[in-house]
Amino acid sequence: MLKKYLFVLAAFSLAACASQNTITGSWVQPIPGMPNQQQGMMLEEGGKASSVNMATLLYEGWEKKGNTLVLNGKSVGNGQTIPFTEKYTIKSLDKNNLTLVSEHGAVFHYSRP
């Protein structure tokens, strides 16, 4: 009986830890030069994405492959709409923080709003 109880307790603990490190949800970062303003992305279950406070970079979808985050959408500006796909390495992820590294080595730090 004790072994069964400990197994169930361990399973719940692992599930709780895994859910705390999920990449789904809102992620924001400060907008350079604009105090108290934030921008970022919303990553929803099922691969849908949207932009947070970014009018010209419109995220539409996302996918996580191992430690790679792939974002896609449209860049809108100057009368043009250009589809894009961005790939980032997930450097770190915990309940409240996400650090991404672009293919060109730029580092982006996000937090939960």
Phi and psi in radians as a Rosetta constraint file:
Dihedral C 1 N 2 CA 2 C 2 CIRCULARHARMONIC -1.126 0.35
Dihedral N 2 CA 2 C 2 N 3 CIRCULARHARMONIC -0.699 0.35
Dihedral C 2 N 3 CA 3 C 3 CIRCULARHARMONIC -1.095 0.35
Dihedral N 3 CA 3 C 3 N 4 CIRCULARHARMONIC -0.724 0.35
Dihedral C 3 N 4 CA 4 C 4 CIRCULARHARMONIC -1.120 0.35
Dihedral N 4 CA 4 C 4 N 5 CIRCULARHARMONIC -0.742 0.35
Dihedral C 4 N 5 CA 5 C 5 CIRCULARHARMONIC -1.080 0.35
Dihedral N 5 CA 5 C 5 N 6 CIRCULARHARMONIC -0.805 0.35
Dihedral C 5 N 6 CA 6 C 6 CIRCULARHARMONIC -1.118 0.35
Dihedral N 6 CA 6 C 6 N 7 CIRCULARHARMONIC -0.669 0.35
Dihedral C 6 N 7 CA 7 C 7 CIRCULARHARMONIC -1.095 0.35
Dihedral N 7 CA 7 C 7 N 8 CIRCULARHARMONIC -0.809 0.35
Dihedral C 7 N 8 CA 8 C 8 CIRCULARHARMONIC -1.098 0.35
Dihedral N 8 CA 8 C 8 N 9 CIRCULARHARMONIC -0.754 0.35
Dihedral C 8 N 9 CA 9 C 9 CIRCULARHARMONIC -1.073 0.35
Dihedral N 9 CA 9 C 9 N 10 CIRCULARHARMONIC -0.753 0.35
Dihedral C 9 N 10 CA 10 C 10 CIRCULARHARMONIC -1.121 0.35
Dihedral N 10 CA 10 C 10 N 11 CIRCULARHARMONIC -0.711 0.35
Dihedral C 10 N 11 CA 11 C 11 CIRCULARHARMONIC -1.106 0.35
Dihedral N 11 CA 11 C 11 N 12 CIRCULARHARMONIC -0.754 0.35
Dihedral C 11 N 12 CA 12 C 12 CIRCULARHARMONIC -1.145 0.35
Dihedral N 12 CA 12 C 12 N 13 CIRCULARHARMONIC -0.669 0.35
Dihedral C 12 N 13 CA 13 C 13 CIRCULARHARMONIC -1.109 0.35
Dihedral N 13 CA 13 C 13 N 14 CIRCULARHARMONIC -0.769 0.35
Dihedral C 13 N 14 CA 14 C 14 CIRCULARHARMONIC -1.111 0.35
Dihedral N 14 CA 14 C 14 N 15 CIRCULARHARMONIC -0.728 0.35
Dihedral C 14 N 15 CA 15 C 15 CIRCULARHARMONIC -1.119 0.35
Dihedral N 15 CA 15 C 15 N 16 CIRCULARHARMONIC -0.701 0.35
Dihedral C 15 N 16 CA 16 C 16 CIRCULARHARMONIC -1.131 0.35
Dihedral N 16 CA 16 C 16 N 17 CIRCULARHARMONIC -0.732 0.35
Dihedral C 16 N 17 CA 17 C 17 CIRCULARHARMONIC -1.121 0.35
Dihedral N 17 CA 17 C 17 N 18 CIRCULARHARMONIC -0.740 0.35
Dihedral C 17 N 18 CA 18 C 18 CIRCULARHARMONIC -1.123 0.35
Dihedral N 18 CA 18 C 18 N 19 CIRCULARHARMONIC -0.711 0.35
Dihedral C 18 N 19 CA 19 C 19 CIRCULARHARMONIC -1.229 0.35
Dihedral N 19 CA 19 C 19 N 20 CIRCULARHARMONIC -0.456 0.35
Dihedral C 19 N 20 CA 20 C 20 CIRCULARHARMONIC -1.257 0.35
Dihedral N 20 CA 20 C 20 N 21 CIRCULARHARMONIC -0.413 0.35
Dihedral C 20 N 21 CA 21 C 21 CIRCULARHARMONIC -1.827 0.35
Dihedral N 21 CA 21 C 21 N 22 CIRCULARHARMONIC 0.461 0.35
Dihedral C 21 N 22 CA 22 C 22 CIRCULARHARMONIC -1.333 0.35
Dihedral N 22 CA 22 C 22 N 23 CIRCULARHARMONIC 2.543 0.35
Dihedral C 22 N 23 CA 23 C 23 CIRCULARHARMONIC -1.516 0.35
Dihedral N 23 CA 23 C 23 N 24 CIRCULARHARMONIC -0.235 0.35
Dihedral C 23 N 24 CA 24 C 24 CIRCULARHARMONIC -1.194 0.35
Dihedral N 24 CA 24 C 24 N 25 CIRCULARHARMONIC 2.647 0.35
Dihedral C 24 N 25 CA 25 C 25 CIRCULARHARMONIC 2.039 0.35
Dihedral N 25 CA 25 C 25 N 26 CIRCULARHARMONIC -2.974 0.35
Dihedral C 25 N 26 CA 26 C 26 CIRCULARHARMONIC -1.572 0.35
Dihedral N 26 CA 26 C 26 N 27 CIRCULARHARMONIC 2.410 0.35
Dihedral C 26 N 27 CA 27 C 27 CIRCULARHARMONIC -2.308 0.35
Dihedral N 27 CA 27 C 27 N 28 CIRCULARHARMONIC 2.223 0.35
Dihedral C 27 N 28 CA 28 C 28 CIRCULARHARMONIC -2.319 0.35
Dihedral N 28 CA 28 C 28 N 29 CIRCULARHARMONIC 2.817 0.35
Dihedral C 28 N 29 CA 29 C 29 CIRCULARHARMONIC -2.505 0.35
Dihedral N 29 CA 29 C 29 N 30 CIRCULARHARMONIC 2.746 0.35
Dihedral C 29 N 30 CA 30 C 30 CIRCULARHARMONIC -1.099 0.35
Dihedral N 30 CA 30 C 30 N 31 CIRCULARHARMONIC 2.546 0.35
Dihedral C 30 N 31 CA 31 C 31 CIRCULARHARMONIC -1.487 0.35
Dihedral N 31 CA 31 C 31 N 32 CIRCULARHARMONIC 2.116 0.35
Dihedral C 31 N 32 CA 32 C 32 CIRCULARHARMONIC -0.968 0.35
Dihedral N 32 CA 32 C 32 N 33 CIRCULARHARMONIC 2.286 0.35
Dihedral C 32 N 33 CA 33 C 33 CIRCULARHARMONIC 1.368 0.35
Dihedral N 33 CA 33 C 33 N 34 CIRCULARHARMONIC 0.066 0.35
Dihedral C 33 N 34 CA 34 C 34 CIRCULARHARMONIC -2.251 0.35
Dihedral N 34 CA 34 C 34 N 35 CIRCULARHARMONIC 1.508 0.35
Dihedral C 34 N 35 CA 35 C 35 CIRCULARHARMONIC -0.943 0.35
Dihedral N 35 CA 35 C 35 N 36 CIRCULARHARMONIC 2.473 0.35
Dihedral C 35 N 36 CA 36 C 36 CIRCULARHARMONIC 1.150 0.35
Dihedral N 36 CA 36 C 36 N 37 CIRCULARHARMONIC 0.231 0.35
Dihedral C 36 N 37 CA 37 C 37 CIRCULARHARMONIC -1.963 0.35
Dihedral N 37 CA 37 C 37 N 38 CIRCULARHARMONIC 2.505 0.35
Dihedral C 37 N 38 CA 38 C 38 CIRCULARHARMONIC -2.273 0.35
Dihedral N 38 CA 38 C 38 N 39 CIRCULARHARMONIC 2.680 0.35
Dihedral C 38 N 39 CA 39 C 39 CIRCULARHARMONIC -2.413 0.35
Dihedral N 39 CA 39 C 39 N 40 CIRCULARHARMONIC 2.831 0.35
Dihedral C 39 N 40 CA 40 C 40 CIRCULARHARMONIC 2.928 0.35
Dihedral N 40 CA 40 C 40 N 41 CIRCULARHARMONIC -2.460 0.35
Dihedral C 40 N 41 CA 41 C 41 CIRCULARHARMONIC -2.586 0.35
Dihedral N 41 CA 41 C 41 N 42 CIRCULARHARMONIC 2.691 0.35
Dihedral C 41 N 42 CA 42 C 42 CIRCULARHARMONIC -2.019 0.35
Dihedral N 42 CA 42 C 42 N 43 CIRCULARHARMONIC 2.106 0.35
Dihedral C 42 N 43 CA 43 C 43 CIRCULARHARMONIC -1.897 0.35
Dihedral N 43 CA 43 C 43 N 44 CIRCULARHARMONIC 1.932 0.35
Dihedral C 43 N 44 CA 44 C 44 CIRCULARHARMONIC -1.703 0.35
Dihedral N 44 CA 44 C 44 N 45 CIRCULARHARMONIC 2.741 0.35
Dihedral C 44 N 45 CA 45 C 45 CIRCULARHARMONIC -0.973 0.35
Dihedral N 45 CA 45 C 45 N 46 CIRCULARHARMONIC 2.534 0.35
Dihedral C 45 N 46 CA 46 C 46 CIRCULARHARMONIC 1.522 0.35
Dihedral N 46 CA 46 C 46 N 47 CIRCULARHARMONIC 0.041 0.35
Dihedral C 46 N 47 CA 47 C 47 CIRCULARHARMONIC 1.573 0.35
Dihedral N 47 CA 47 C 47 N 48 CIRCULARHARMONIC 0.146 0.35
Dihedral C 47 N 48 CA 48 C 48 CIRCULARHARMONIC -1.506 0.35
Dihedral N 48 CA 48 C 48 N 49 CIRCULARHARMONIC 2.420 0.35
Dihedral C 48 N 49 CA 49 C 49 CIRCULARHARMONIC -2.271 0.35
Dihedral N 49 CA 49 C 49 N 50 CIRCULARHARMONIC 2.696 0.35
Dihedral C 49 N 50 CA 50 C 50 CIRCULARHARMONIC -2.555 0.35
Dihedral N 50 CA 50 C 50 N 51 CIRCULARHARMONIC 2.752 0.35
Dihedral C 50 N 51 CA 51 C 51 CIRCULARHARMONIC -1.510 0.35
Dihedral N 51 CA 51 C 51 N 52 CIRCULARHARMONIC 2.604 0.35
Dihedral C 51 N 52 CA 52 C 52 CIRCULARHARMONIC -1.979 0.35
Dihedral N 52 CA 52 C 52 N 53 CIRCULARHARMONIC 1.962 0.35
Dihedral C 52 N 53 CA 53 C 53 CIRCULARHARMONIC 1.054 0.35
Dihedral N 53 CA 53 C 53 N 54 CIRCULARHARMONIC 0.637 0.35
Dihedral C 53 N 54 CA 54 C 54 CIRCULARHARMONIC -2.327 0.35
Dihedral N 54 CA 54 C 54 N 55 CIRCULARHARMONIC 1.873 0.35
Dihedral C 54 N 55 CA 55 C 55 CIRCULARHARMONIC -1.396 0.35
Dihedral N 55 CA 55 C 55 N 56 CIRCULARHARMONIC -0.418 0.35
Dihedral C 55 N 56 CA 56 C 56 CIRCULARHARMONIC -1.846 0.35
Dihedral N 56 CA 56 C 56 N 57 CIRCULARHARMONIC -0.179 0.35
Dihedral C 56 N 57 CA 57 C 57 CIRCULARHARMONIC -2.067 0.35
Dihedral N 57 CA 57 C 57 N 58 CIRCULARHARMONIC 1.787 0.35
Dihedral C 57 N 58 CA 58 C 58 CIRCULARHARMONIC -1.838 0.35
Dihedral N 58 CA 58 C 58 N 59 CIRCULARHARMONIC 1.766 0.35
Dihedral C 58 N 59 CA 59 C 59 CIRCULARHARMONIC -1.243 0.35
Dihedral N 59 CA 59 C 59 N 60 CIRCULARHARMONIC 2.467 0.35
Dihedral C 59 N 60 CA 60 C 60 CIRCULARHARMONIC -2.177 0.35
Dihedral N 60 CA 60 C 60 N 61 CIRCULARHARMONIC -0.537 0.35
Dihedral C 60 N 61 CA 61 C 61 CIRCULARHARMONIC -2.646 0.35
Dihedral N 61 CA 61 C 61 N 62 CIRCULARHARMONIC 2.846 0.35
Dihedral C 61 N 62 CA 62 C 62 CIRCULARHARMONIC -2.627 0.35
Dihedral N 62 CA 62 C 62 N 63 CIRCULARHARMONIC 2.769 0.35
Dihedral C 62 N 63 CA 63 C 63 CIRCULARHARMONIC -2.654 0.35
Dihedral N 63 CA 63 C 63 N 64 CIRCULARHARMONIC 2.433 0.35
Dihedral C 63 N 64 CA 64 C 64 CIRCULARHARMONIC -1.896 0.35
Dihedral N 64 CA 64 C 64 N 65 CIRCULARHARMONIC 2.135 0.35
Dihedral C 64 N 65 CA 65 C 65 CIRCULARHARMONIC -2.121 0.35
Dihedral N 65 CA 65 C 65 N 66 CIRCULARHARMONIC 1.757 0.35
Dihedral C 65 N 66 CA 66 C 66 CIRCULARHARMONIC 1.096 0.35
Dihedral N 66 CA 66 C 66 N 67 CIRCULARHARMONIC -2.121 0.35
Dihedral C 66 N 67 CA 67 C 67 CIRCULARHARMONIC -1.795 0.35
Dihedral N 67 CA 67 C 67 N 68 CIRCULARHARMONIC 0.441 0.35
Dihedral C 67 N 68 CA 68 C 68 CIRCULARHARMONIC -1.970 0.35
Dihedral N 68 CA 68 C 68 N 69 CIRCULARHARMONIC 2.310 0.35
Dihedral C 68 N 69 CA 69 C 69 CIRCULARHARMONIC -1.876 0.35
Dihedral N 69 CA 69 C 69 N 70 CIRCULARHARMONIC 2.181 0.35
Dihedral C 69 N 70 CA 70 C 70 CIRCULARHARMONIC -1.948 0.35
Dihedral N 70 CA 70 C 70 N 71 CIRCULARHARMONIC 2.124 0.35
Dihedral C 70 N 71 CA 71 C 71 CIRCULARHARMONIC -1.988 0.35
Dihedral N 71 CA 71 C 71 N 72 CIRCULARHARMONIC 2.467 0.35
Dihedral C 71 N 72 CA 72 C 72 CIRCULARHARMONIC -2.392 0.35
Dihedral N 72 CA 72 C 72 N 73 CIRCULARHARMONIC 2.778 0.35
Dihedral C 72 N 73 CA 73 C 73 CIRCULARHARMONIC 3.022 0.35
Dihedral N 73 CA 73 C 73 N 74 CIRCULARHARMONIC -2.601 0.35
Dihedral C 73 N 74 CA 74 C 74 CIRCULARHARMONIC -2.316 0.35
Dihedral N 74 CA 74 C 74 N 75 CIRCULARHARMONIC 2.436 0.35
Dihedral C 74 N 75 CA 75 C 75 CIRCULARHARMONIC -1.751 0.35
Dihedral N 75 CA 75 C 75 N 76 CIRCULARHARMONIC 2.155 0.35
Dihedral C 75 N 76 CA 76 C 76 CIRCULARHARMONIC -2.037 0.35
Dihedral N 76 CA 76 C 76 N 77 CIRCULARHARMONIC 2.207 0.35
Dihedral C 76 N 77 CA 77 C 77 CIRCULARHARMONIC 3.026 0.35
Dihedral N 77 CA 77 C 77 N 78 CIRCULARHARMONIC 2.715 0.35
Dihedral C 77 N 78 CA 78 C 78 CIRCULARHARMONIC 0.917 0.35
Dihedral N 78 CA 78 C 78 N 79 CIRCULARHARMONIC 0.627 0.35
Dihedral C 78 N 79 CA 79 C 79 CIRCULARHARMONIC 1.303 0.35
Dihedral N 79 CA 79 C 79 N 80 CIRCULARHARMONIC 0.161 0.35
Dihedral C 79 N 80 CA 80 C 80 CIRCULARHARMONIC -2.115 0.35
Dihedral N 80 CA 80 C 80 N 81 CIRCULARHARMONIC 2.608 0.35
Dihedral C 80 N 81 CA 81 C 81 CIRCULARHARMONIC -2.146 0.35
Dihedral N 81 CA 81 C 81 N 82 CIRCULARHARMONIC 2.067 0.35
Dihedral C 81 N 82 CA 82 C 82 CIRCULARHARMONIC -2.104 0.35
Dihedral N 82 CA 82 C 82 N 83 CIRCULARHARMONIC 2.098 0.35
Dihedral C 82 N 83 CA 83 C 83 CIRCULARHARMONIC -1.193 0.35
Dihedral N 83 CA 83 C 83 N 84 CIRCULARHARMONIC 2.592 0.35
Dihedral C 83 N 84 CA 84 C 84 CIRCULARHARMONIC -2.481 0.35
Dihedral N 84 CA 84 C 84 N 85 CIRCULARHARMONIC 2.771 0.35
Dihedral C 84 N 85 CA 85 C 85 CIRCULARHARMONIC -2.364 0.35
Dihedral N 85 CA 85 C 85 N 86 CIRCULARHARMONIC 2.236 0.35
Dihedral C 85 N 86 CA 86 C 86 CIRCULARHARMONIC -2.070 0.35
Dihedral N 86 CA 86 C 86 N 87 CIRCULARHARMONIC 2.438 0.35
Dihedral C 86 N 87 CA 87 C 87 CIRCULARHARMONIC -2.078 0.35
Dihedral N 87 CA 87 C 87 N 88 CIRCULARHARMONIC 2.327 0.35
Dihedral C 87 N 88 CA 88 C 88 CIRCULARHARMONIC -2.263 0.35
Dihedral N 88 CA 88 C 88 N 89 CIRCULARHARMONIC 2.532 0.35
Dihedral C 88 N 89 CA 89 C 89 CIRCULARHARMONIC -1.528 0.35
Dihedral N 89 CA 89 C 89 N 90 CIRCULARHARMONIC 2.310 0.35
Dihedral C 89 N 90 CA 90 C 90 CIRCULARHARMONIC -1.442 0.35
Dihedral N 90 CA 90 C 90 N 91 CIRCULARHARMONIC 1.824 0.35
Dihedral C 90 N 91 CA 91 C 91 CIRCULARHARMONIC -1.341 0.35
Dihedral N 91 CA 91 C 91 N 92 CIRCULARHARMONIC -0.732 0.35
Dihedral C 91 N 92 CA 92 C 92 CIRCULARHARMONIC -2.673 0.35
Dihedral N 92 CA 92 C 92 N 93 CIRCULARHARMONIC 2.617 0.35
Dihedral C 92 N 93 CA 93 C 93 CIRCULARHARMONIC -2.633 0.35
Dihedral N 93 CA 93 C 93 N 94 CIRCULARHARMONIC 2.167 0.35
Dihedral C 93 N 94 CA 94 C 94 CIRCULARHARMONIC -2.429 0.35
Dihedral N 94 CA 94 C 94 N 95 CIRCULARHARMONIC -2.968 0.35
Dihedral C 94 N 95 CA 95 C 95 CIRCULARHARMONIC -0.968 0.35
Dihedral N 95 CA 95 C 95 N 96 CIRCULARHARMONIC -0.644 0.35
Dihedral C 95 N 96 CA 96 C 96 CIRCULARHARMONIC -2.092 0.35
Dihedral N 96 CA 96 C 96 N 97 CIRCULARHARMONIC -0.104 0.35
Dihedral C 96 N 97 CA 97 C 97 CIRCULARHARMONIC -2.376 0.35
Dihedral N 97 CA 97 C 97 N 98 CIRCULARHARMONIC 2.522 0.35
Dihedral C 97 N 98 CA 98 C 98 CIRCULARHARMONIC -2.417 0.35
Dihedral N 98 CA 98 C 98 N 99 CIRCULARHARMONIC 2.237 0.35
Dihedral C 98 N 99 CA 99 C 99 CIRCULARHARMONIC -2.099 0.35
Dihedral N 99 CA 99 C 99 N 100 CIRCULARHARMONIC 2.174 0.35
Dihedral C 99 N 100 CA 100 C 100 CIRCULARHARMONIC -2.022 0.35
Dihedral N 100 CA 100 C 100 N 101 CIRCULARHARMONIC 2.568 0.35
Dihedral C 100 N 101 CA 101 C 101 CIRCULARHARMONIC -2.139 0.35
Dihedral N 101 CA 101 C 101 N 102 CIRCULARHARMONIC 2.180 0.35
Dihedral C 101 N 102 CA 102 C 102 CIRCULARHARMONIC -1.285 0.35
Dihedral N 102 CA 102 C 102 N 103 CIRCULARHARMONIC 2.961 0.35
Dihedral C 102 N 103 CA 103 C 103 CIRCULARHARMONIC -1.083 0.35
Dihedral N 103 CA 103 C 103 N 104 CIRCULARHARMONIC -0.361 0.35
Dihedral C 103 N 104 CA 104 C 104 CIRCULARHARMONIC -1.717 0.35
Dihedral N 104 CA 104 C 104 N 105 CIRCULARHARMONIC 0.068 0.35
Dihedral C 104 N 105 CA 105 C 105 CIRCULARHARMONIC 1.631 0.35
Dihedral N 105 CA 105 C 105 N 106 CIRCULARHARMONIC -0.011 0.35
Dihedral C 105 N 106 CA 106 C 106 CIRCULARHARMONIC -1.237 0.35
Dihedral N 106 CA 106 C 106 N 107 CIRCULARHARMONIC 2.426 0.35
Dihedral C 106 N 107 CA 107 C 107 CIRCULARHARMONIC -1.874 0.35
Dihedral N 107 CA 107 C 107 N 108 CIRCULARHARMONIC 2.302 0.35
Dihedral C 107 N 108 CA 108 C 108 CIRCULARHARMONIC -2.155 0.35
Dihedral N 108 CA 108 C 108 N 109 CIRCULARHARMONIC 2.203 0.35
Dihedral C 108 N 109 CA 109 C 109 CIRCULARHARMONIC -1.864 0.35
Dihedral N 109 CA 109 C 109 N 110 CIRCULARHARMONIC 2.215 0.35
Dihedral C 109 N 110 CA 110 C 110 CIRCULARHARMONIC -2.149 0.35
Dihedral N 110 CA 110 C 110 N 111 CIRCULARHARMONIC 2.738 0.35
Dihedral C 110 N 111 CA 111 C 111 CIRCULARHARMONIC -2.432 0.35
Dihedral N 111 CA 111 C 111 N 112 CIRCULARHARMONIC 2.915 0.35
Dihedral C 111 N 112 CA 112 C 112 CIRCULARHARMONIC -1.316 0.35
Dihedral N 112 CA 112 C 112 N 113 CIRCULARHARMONIC 2.450 0.35
